[in-house]
Amino acid sequence: MKTLANIALAAMLLAVPAAAQSVMQGVDMDSPAMTEATMTRAQVEAALADAKAKGQPADLTGARLNGLDLSGLDFAGAILRAARLNGASLAGANLDGVNLDQAWLHRANLKGASLKGANLFQTQLIRADLSHTDFTGARAPANFTRADLTGATFTGADLSADMKNQSMGLMRGDLTKATLTGVDFEGANLARVVFDFAVLTDSRLVKANLMGASLSGAKLNRTDVTGANFNDADVAGARMQGLIGEEASTLANARNLDRVIR
C-alpha cells in the first residue's frame, strides 16, 4: 500500500502546474537540515583532497554544508547532488563540471564562482548571489528566483525545459524577478524559461533560443537580441526600449507583442 501511495503522490506532483509546484511549499527552512552543517571546512577540504588522490570525483551527495565558508575551494567534478548549502559561501570556488542536481543554495554566495559544464537540475538558487558567475555550457533548469546574476555568463548554457523526461516539460529554468543586468546568454537554450519581471537591462541574448519563454513584465532595455529566437515567447508587459540588433522578424512571432512597452 505504501508503494502505491508513493506512486500516486509522485503522479500528482508531476501533474500540477509548475507555478503551483513550488518546492518551497511545505519545506521548513528553519529546520536543522536547512540551517546546520555536519561537516567543517577542513573536513570538506580533506574529502576533496582524498578524492583527488584517488583520481575520482568527491562524493558529497546529500551533505549538510549550510552556512560554511567554502570560498575558493576546488570542487571540480564533485558530486553535490541534493546537498544543503543554504547561506554558504562558495565565492570564487571552482565548481566546473559539478553535479548540483536538486541541491539547495538558498541565499548562498557564489560570486565569481565557475560552474562551467555543471549540472543544476532543480537546483534551488533562490535569492543567491551569483554575480559574475560563469555558467558556460552548464545544464541549468534551476530555480534562480530573485537571484542576483549581475554580469554572469551563460554562453552556450541550457536552461530549457526537459521535454523528454518531465511532464509537459515543466521543469525549466526559473528566473522570476532575477537581476540579470549585463548577463551574457549568447547561444543559450532558453526555451520555455521563465523571465517574468526579471531585469535583463544591457544583457546579451545573441543567437539565444527563447522559443516559448515567458518574459511578462521583464525589462530588456538596451538588450542585444541579434539573431535571437522569440517564437511563441510571451512578451506581455515587457519593456524593450533601445533593443540592439533588432530586425523586423525578431519579435514577429512572439505572443502579446501589442502589449510590449517601447
C-alpha positions as CSV (number, residue, x, y, z in Angstrom):
1,M,0.0,0.0,0.0
2,K,2.8,2.4,0.8
3,T,4.4,1.8,-2.6
4,L,1.1,2.6,-4.3
5,A,0.7,5.7,-2.2
6,N,4.1,6.9,-3.2
7,I,3.4,6.3,-6.8
8,A,0.1,8.2,-6.6
9,L,1.8,11.1,-4.8
10,A,4.5,11.3,-7.5
11,A,1.9,11.3,-10.2
12,M,0.1,14.2,-8.5
13,L,3.3,16.2,-8.3
14,L,4.1,15.7,-11.9
15,A,0.5,16.7,-12.9
16,V,0.3,20.1,-11.2
17,P,1.4,23.2,-13.0
18,A,5.0,24.4,-12.4
19,A,3.8,27.6,-10.7
20,A,1.9,25.5,-8.1
21,Q,4.8,23.1,-7.8
22,S,7.0,25.3,-5.7
23,V,9.5,23.3,-3.8
24,M,9.3,25.9,-1.0
25,Q,5.8,24.8,-0.1
26,G,5.9,22.6,3.0
27,V,9.7,23.0,3.4
28,D,10.8,24.2,6.8
29,M,13.8,26.4,6.0
30,D,14.5,26.8,9.7
31,S,14.9,23.1,10.3
32,P,18.4,21.7,11.1
33,A,18.6,20.1,7.7
34,M,18.4,23.5,6.1
35,T,20.4,25.6,8.6
36,E,23.1,23.4,10.1
37,A,26.3,21.8,8.9
38,T,27.5,18.4,9.7
39,M,31.0,19.0,8.3
40,T,33.6,21.7,8.7
41,R,35.5,23.4,6.0
42,A,38.6,21.4,7.0
43,Q,36.6,18.2,6.6
44,V,35.4,19.3,3.2
45,E,38.9,20.1,2.1
46,A,40.1,16.7,3.3
47,A,37.3,14.9,1.4
48,L,38.2,16.8,-1.8
49,A,41.9,16.1,-1.3
50,D,41.3,12.4,-0.7
51,A,39.1,12.0,-3.8
52,K,41.7,13.8,-5.9
53,A,44.4,11.5,-4.6
54,K,42.3,8.5,-5.7
55,G,41.6,10.0,-9.1
56,Q,37.9,10.1,-8.6
57,P,35.2,12.8,-8.0
58,A,34.5,13.7,-4.4
59,D,31.0,12.4,-3.5
60,L,29.2,14.8,-1.1
61,T,25.7,13.7,-2.0
62,G,23.2,15.0,0.5
63,A,25.9,16.7,2.6
64,R,24.8,19.3,5.0
65,L,27.1,22.3,4.4
66,N,24.8,25.1,5.4
67,G,26.5,28.4,6.3
68,L,30.0,27.2,5.7
69,D,32.7,29.3,4.2
70,L,33.8,27.2,1.3
71,S,35.1,30.1,-0.8
72,G,37.9,29.5,-3.2
73,L,37.8,25.7,-2.9
74,D,38.3,23.4,-5.9
75,F,35.2,21.2,-6.3
76,A,35.7,20.5,-9.9
77,G,33.8,17.3,-10.9
78,A,32.4,16.8,-7.4
79,I,29.0,15.2,-6.8
80,L,26.9,17.5,-4.6
81,R,23.6,16.1,-5.6
82,A,20.9,17.1,-3.0
83,A,23.5,18.8,-0.8
84,R,22.4,21.6,1.5
85,L,24.4,24.7,1.0
86,N,21.9,27.3,2.2
87,G,23.7,30.5,3.2
88,A,27.1,29.0,2.4
89,S,29.8,31.0,0.7
90,L,31.3,29.5,-2.4
91,A,32.6,32.8,-3.7
92,G,35.4,32.3,-6.3
93,A,35.1,28.5,-6.0
94,N,35.8,26.1,-8.9
95,L,32.6,24.2,-9.5
96,D,33.3,23.2,-13.1
97,G,31.5,20.0,-14.0
98,V,29.9,19.5,-10.6
99,N,26.6,17.8,-10.1
100,L,24.4,20.1,-8.1
101,D,21.1,18.4,-9.1
102,Q,18.4,19.1,-6.5
103,A,20.8,20.8,-4.2
104,W,19.8,23.7,-2.0
105,L,21.7,27.0,-2.2
106,H,19.1,29.4,-0.8
107,R,20.8,32.8,-0.2
108,A,24.2,31.3,-0.9
109,N,27.1,33.4,-2.1
110,L,28.7,32.1,-5.4
111,K,30.0,35.5,-6.5
112,G,32.7,35.0,-9.1
113,A,32.5,31.2,-9.0
114,S,33.0,29.0,-12.0
115,L,30.3,26.4,-12.9
116,K,31.3,25.6,-16.5
117,G,29.6,22.5,-17.7
118,A,27.9,22.0,-14.3
119,N,24.6,20.1,-13.9
120,L,21.9,22.1,-12.0
121,F,18.7,20.2,-12.4
122,Q,16.1,21.6,-10.0
123,T,18.8,23.3,-8.0
124,Q,17.4,25.9,-5.6
125,L,19.3,29.1,-6.0
126,I,16.6,31.4,-4.6
127,R,18.0,34.8,-3.7
128,A,21.6,33.6,-4.2
129,D,24.4,36.0,-5.1
130,L,25.5,34.7,-8.5
131,S,27.0,37.9,-9.7
132,H,29.9,37.5,-12.2
133,T,29.5,33.7,-12.0
134,D,30.4,31.6,-15.1
135,F,27.7,29.0,-16.2
136,T,29.3,28.5,-19.6
137,G,27.9,25.2,-21.1
138,A,26.0,24.3,-17.9
139,R,22.8,22.4,-17.9
140,A,20.7,24.5,-15.6
141,P,17.0,24.1,-15.4
142,A,17.3,25.6,-11.9
143,N,15.3,27.9,-9.7
144,F,17.0,31.3,-9.9
145,T,14.1,33.3,-8.4
146,R,15.2,36.7,-7.2
147,A,18.8,35.8,-7.6
148,D,21.5,38.4,-8.4
149,L,23.1,37.3,-11.6
150,T,24.7,40.7,-12.5
151,G,27.4,40.2,-15.0
152,A,27.1,36.4,-15.1
153,T,27.9,34.3,-18.2
154,F,25.6,31.7,-19.6
155,T,27.3,31.3,-23.0
156,G,26.0,28.1,-24.6
157,A,24.2,27.1,-21.4
158,D,20.9,25.1,-21.5
159,L,18.2,26.2,-19.1
160,S,15.4,24.9,-21.2
161,A,12.5,22.6,-20.2
162,D,13.3,18.9,-20.3
163,M,10.6,17.8,-22.7
164,K,11.5,14.1,-22.7
165,N,11.6,13.4,-19.0
166,Q,9.3,15.9,-17.4
167,S,5.5,16.1,-17.5
168,M,4.8,18.7,-20.2
169,G,8.4,19.9,-19.8
170,L,7.6,21.9,-16.7
171,M,11.0,21.6,-15.1
172,R,12.8,24.5,-16.6
173,G,15.0,27.5,-15.6
174,D,13.0,29.9,-13.5
175,L,14.5,33.5,-13.3
176,T,11.4,35.2,-12.0
177,K,12.3,38.7,-10.6
178,A,16.0,37.9,-11.0
179,T,18.6,40.6,-11.6
180,L,20.2,39.8,-15.0
181,T,21.9,43.1,-15.8
182,G,24.7,42.6,-18.2
183,V,24.3,38.9,-18.4
184,D,25.7,37.1,-21.4
185,F,23.2,34.5,-22.8
186,E,24.9,34.2,-26.2
187,G,23.9,30.9,-27.9
188,A,22.0,29.7,-24.8
189,N,19.0,27.4,-25.0
190,L,16.3,29.3,-23.0
191,A,13.2,27.6,-24.5
192,R,10.2,27.9,-22.1
193,V,12.4,29.5,-19.5
194,V,10.6,31.9,-17.1
195,F,11.9,35.5,-17.0
196,D,8.8,37.1,-15.6
197,F,9.6,40.6,-14.1
198,A,13.3,39.9,-14.5
199,V,15.7,42.7,-15.3
200,L,17.7,42.0,-18.4
201,T,19.0,45.5,-19.0
202,D,22.2,45.7,-21.0
203,S,22.2,41.9,-21.3
204,R,23.1,39.8,-24.4
205,L,20.6,37.4,-26.0
206,V,22.6,37.0,-29.2
207,K,21.5,33.9,-31.0
208,A,19.7,32.7,-27.9
209,N,16.7,30.4,-28.2
210,L,13.8,31.9,-26.3
211,M,11.1,29.9,-28.0
212,G,8.0,29.6,-25.7
213,A,9.8,31.6,-23.0
214,S,7.8,33.8,-20.6
215,L,9.0,37.4,-20.4
216,S,5.9,39.0,-18.9
217,G,6.9,42.3,-17.3
218,A,10.6,41.8,-17.9
219,K,12.9,44.7,-18.6
220,L,15.0,44.3,-21.8
221,N,16.2,47.9,-22.2
222,R,19.3,48.1,-24.4
223,T,19.4,44.3,-24.6
224,D,21.2,42.8,-27.6
225,V,18.8,40.4,-29.4
226,T,20.8,39.9,-32.5
227,G,19.7,36.6,-34.1
228,A,17.6,35.6,-31.0
229,N,14.5,33.3,-31.5
230,F,11.4,34.8,-29.8
231,N,8.9,32.4,-31.5
232,D,5.9,31.9,-29.2
233,A,7.6,33.8,-26.4
234,D,5.1,35.7,-24.2
235,V,6.3,39.4,-24.0
236,A,3.2,40.9,-22.4
237,G,4.1,44.0,-20.5
238,A,7.8,43.6,-21.3
239,R,9.9,46.8,-21.6
240,M,12.0,46.9,-24.7
241,Q,13.5,50.3,-25.1
242,G,16.6,50.6,-27.2
243,L,16.9,47.0,-28.2
244,I,20.2,46.2,-30.1
245,G,20.3,44.2,-33.2
246,E,16.5,44.0,-33.6
247,E,15.2,43.2,-37.0
248,A,11.6,43.1,-38.3
249,S,11.5,39.4,-37.9
250,T,13.0,39.2,-34.4
251,L,9.8,39.6,-32.4
252,A,7.3,38.9,-35.2
253,N,6.2,35.6,-33.9
254,A,6.2,36.5,-30.2
255,R,2.9,36.5,-28.3
256,N,1.2,39.6,-26.9
257,L,3.5,41.8,-29.0
258,D,0.9,44.6,-28.8
259,R,1.4,44.8,-25.1
260,V,5.2,45.5,-25.3
261,I,6.2,48.8,-23.7
262,R,8.5,50.7,-26.1
